[in-house]
Amino acid sequence: MSSAAVPVHAEIPPPAIQEVSKGIYAYIQLDGSWFLNNAGCIVGRSSTTVIDSTGTEARARAFHAAVRQVTQLPVTTLVNTHSHGDHTHGNFMFADSAIVASELCRREIIASGNAANALFPMVDFGDCPVTPPTVTFEERLSLYVDDLKVELIFVGPAHTTNDIVAWIPERKLLFTGDIIFNGGTPFALGGSVGGWLVALERIEALGAETIVPGHGSVCGPEVIADVRAYLQFVQETAKRGMEAGTPPLELAQDLDLGRFKDLHDTERLVPNLHRAYSELQGKPWGIPLDYVQMFREMLIYNGNQPLRCLA
């Protein structure tokens, strides 16, 4: 099933909802580039739990309609895997539900609001009232949909300071949020390259057979190795750059991406290198970087062309 109540772009398919295990659905927004994230829902006998929302008013309404295509049961719980707007701007559509996330996620949503919208002036975000989590935890929390256990596990800092994953051990199914990008460039501006590598070790140890990534198609655990390889590439490149005294932007502009050249949103390499430089300098994982400067440098890397965002 698909929903067409979102902007139509000939180069990408409309969002689609697919059953990935009995009663569990992934909402996939390809191609998975800027603000085209994934979400999901778990349908029980009397209620539904939703994992993440979307990034614009139109997409949030389309996601809500897609959930209603598979169930008319009330959505009693919404889980936010992290604070970024593409996963949380649509929370307003589920404002009557308990919204669950890490404590750090709640703080970040309240602090940042919709400020990131200004970085994507080509997008019609619509009206997305800031709707923060109402139930928070520090390390682990178990939810139940009927008798089905959903383990929420804090794994940050990685993509952000506040990442969690939703692990369903009975189904060997994992909703990773943006710990996994399938086909896209990982983005560590708000998190940690080193911490992300640790997070990958932790999710790999769970033994998932099916992964719903934060961006890109549903996949298997083999994609964990792809994300790890990219992050290690960033670390190794940053080490060489620091030793040579080369600024991250200059290093990125002259770099052969090799096997990673076909990932979309390659401009994320620049803030990723800044993050890796920061960690090589001994600064704490997840320490804030200058977002405005990082986006400015990504534009320069792109030949002063706007970031490609089809939201």
MIGUPA-721824 format. One record per residue (C-alpha): x, y, z. Coordinates in steps of 0.05 Angstrom, whole numbers, padded with zeros to 5 digits, always signed. Each point is the difference from the previous one (the first is absolute). Layout:
# MIGUPA-721824
XYZ;...
# end
This chain:
# MIGUPA-721824
+00000+00000+00000;+00024+00071-00013;-00019+00070+00016;+00004+00056-00051;-00021+00058+00045;+00071+00028+00000;+00039+00041-00051;+00010-00040-00064;+00072-00007-00026;+00009-00041-00063;+00068-00026+00023;-00026-00033+00064;-00059-00046+00015;-00057+00020+00047;+00005-00023+00072;-00021-00073+00011;-00020-00041+00060;+00023-00072+00001;-00010-00057+00049;+00068-00023+00025;-00026-00050+00051;-00071-00020+00019;-00035+00063+00023;+00063+00042-00005;+00007+00051-00056;+00056+00044-00027;-00018+00067-00031;+00053+00012-00053;+00015+00067-00033;+00050-00011-00056;+00051+00020-00022;+00016+00013+00073;+00038+00065-00011;-00008+00064+00041;-00067-00001+00039;-00024-00065-00034;+00002-00044+00061;-00034-00065+00019;-00050-00014+00055;-00041-00060+00022;-00058-00028+00039;-00015-00062+00042;-00072-00022+00000;-00027-00037+00061;-00069-00027+00016;-00026+00065+00031;+00052+00054-00014;+00057+00021-00044;+00071+00025+00014;+00034+00045-00050;+00075+00009-00008;+00022+00069-00023;-00041+00050-00040;+00021+00041-00061;+00028+00069-00017;-00055+00043-00031;-00074+00011+00012;-00019-00033-00066;+00044-00060+00013;-00025-00007+00071;-00072-00001-00024;+00018-00050-00054;+00034-00045+00052;-00060+00004+00046;-00045-00019-00059;+00045-00058-00017;-00005-00026+00072;-00075+00005-00007;+00004-00043-00063;+00025-00059+00041;-00037+00012+00066;-00056+00041+00030;+00024-00015+00071;+00021+00059+00043;+00073+00020+00000;+00017+00000+00074;+00076+00006-00005;+00049+00036-00045;+00075-00014+00006;+00051+00052-00024;+00067-00032-00017;+00035+00069+00003;-00014+00074-00001;+00010+00019-00074;-00059+00034-00032;-00009-00050-00056;-00017-00052+00054;-00038+00046+00048;-00034+00058-00036;-00059-00045-00012;-00009-00015+00074;-00059+00049+00001;-00042-00052-00038;+00006-00046+00061;-00004+00052+00055;-00053-00040+00037;+00049-00058+00007;+00055-00012+00050;+00063+00023-00036;+00060-00039+00023;+00074+00017-00010;+00065+00010+00037;+00003+00057+00050;+00053+00033-00044;-00047-00004-00060;-00055+00038+00036;+00049+00054+00021;+00028+00007-00071;-00069+00005-00032;-00021+00054+00048;+00066+00038-00008;+00003-00003-00076;-00074+00005-00018;-00007+00007-00075;+00063+00041-00009;+00030-00050-00050;-00055+00017-00050;+00038+00063-00019;+00056-00043-00027;-00047-00027-00054;-00036+00060-00030;-00023-00041-00060;-00046-00043+00044;-00072+00016+00019;+00000-00025+00072;-00071+00023+00013;-00024+00007+00071;+00035-00048+00047;-00010+00021+00072;+00058-00022+00044;-00024-00062+00036;+00053-00029+00047;+00001-00068+00033;-00041-00008+00063;+00032-00064+00027;+00076-00005+00004;+00053-00048+00023;+00076-00002+00007;+00026-00068-00023;-00054-00052-00013;-00075-00005+00000;-00046-00058-00019;-00066+00012-00035;-00052-00054-00014;-00049-00004-00057;-00045-00055+00028;+00052-00052+00019;+00052+00024-00051;+00059+00031+00034;+00033+00061-00031;+00067+00017+00032;+00021+00073-00005;+00075+00005+00007;+00040+00065+00006;+00061-00004-00046;+00023+00073-00005;+00039+00040-00013;+00003-00024-00071;-00041+00034-00055;-00022+00048+00055;+00012+00005+00075;-00067-00034+00014;-00009-00061-00046;-00041-00060+00020;-00018-00063-00038;-00064-00042+00005;+00016-00074+00003;-00054-00054-00005;+00037-00064+00020;-00057-00048-00013;+00000+00022-00074;+00075+00014-00005;-00021+00067-00027;+00035+00066+00013;-00022+00072-00013;+00067+00037+00002;-00019+00072-00011;+00059+00034-00033;+00052-00047+00028;-00008-00033-00068;-00003+00037-00066;-00011-00048-00058;+00026+00032-00064;+00012+00068+00031;+00060+00034+00032;+00000-00005+00076;-00004+00067+00035;+00038+00011+00065;-00004+00076+00007;-00043-00005+00063;+00031-00063+00029;+00065-00038-00001;+00039-00041-00050;+00033-00041+00055;-00065-00008+00038;-00035-00022-00063;+00050-00056-00010;-00014-00023+00071;-00075+00003-00014;+00009-00044-00062;+00035-00053+00043;-00058+00002+00049;-00055-00008-00053;+00039-00054-00037;+00003-00041+00064;-00077+00000+00003;-00003-00049-00058;-00053+00035-00042;-00021-00034-00064;-00042+00058-00027;+00018+00073+00008;-00044+00060-00013;+00052+00055-00009;-00012+00074+00013;+00010+00013-00075;-00002-00047-00059;-00030-00068-00015;-00013-00054+00051;+00062-00043+00004;+00038-00054+00037;+00057+00004+00050;+00052+00003-00056;-00012+00075-00006;+00030+00010+00070;+00068-00016-00032;-00011+00052-00054;-00014+00055+00051;+00060-00022+00041;+00046+00002-00062;-00021+00071-00016;+00011+00025+00071;+00069-00034+00003;+00016+00033-00067;-00018+00068+00031;+00044-00014+00061;+00060-00022-00041;-00008+00059-00048;-00005+00049+00058;+00063-00028+00032;+00039+00011-00064;-00029+00069-00009;+00017+00022+00071;+00071-00026-00006;+00007+00041-00065;-00033+00062+00030;-00055+00000-00052;-00067+00032+00018;-00060-00048-00005;-00033+00037-00059;+00064+00001-00040;+00012-00073+00016;-00070-00019-00022;+00005+00039-00065;+00062-00038-00022;-00022-00068+00025;-00016-00061-00044;-00061-00031+00033;+00013-00068-00032;-00054-00050+00016;-00041+00054+00035;-00006+00047-00059;-00070-00027-00019;-00030+00014+00068;-00048+00058-00003;+00013+00064+00040;+00076-00008-00005;+00007+00072+00025;-00009-00028+00070;+00073-00020-00004;+00019+00071+00020;-00034+00002+00068;+00019-00073+00011;+00073+00020-00008;-00009+00058+00048;-00030-00048+00050;+00057-00049-00008;+00051+00057+00007;-00034+00021+00064;+00006-00070+00028;+00072-00007-00021;+00013+00064+00038;-00027-00034+00062;-00065+00039+00005;-00061-00036+00030;-00044-00041-00045;-00061+00039-00021;+00027+00069+00018;-00039+00052-00040;+00030+00024-00066;-00020+00062-00038;-00060-00023-00042;-00004+00062-00042;+00074-00005-00019;-00007-00074-00014;-00058+00011-00048;+00037+00058-00032;+00059-00046-00013;-00045-00054-00028;-00027+00050-00050;+00071+00018-00020;+00016-00074-00009;-00061-00004-00045;+00027+00055-00045;-00043+00052+00035;-00063-00038-00021;-00057-00012+00049;-00004-00066+00036;-00045-00049-00037;-00063-00007+00042;-00064-00029-00030;-00043+00003+00063;
# end
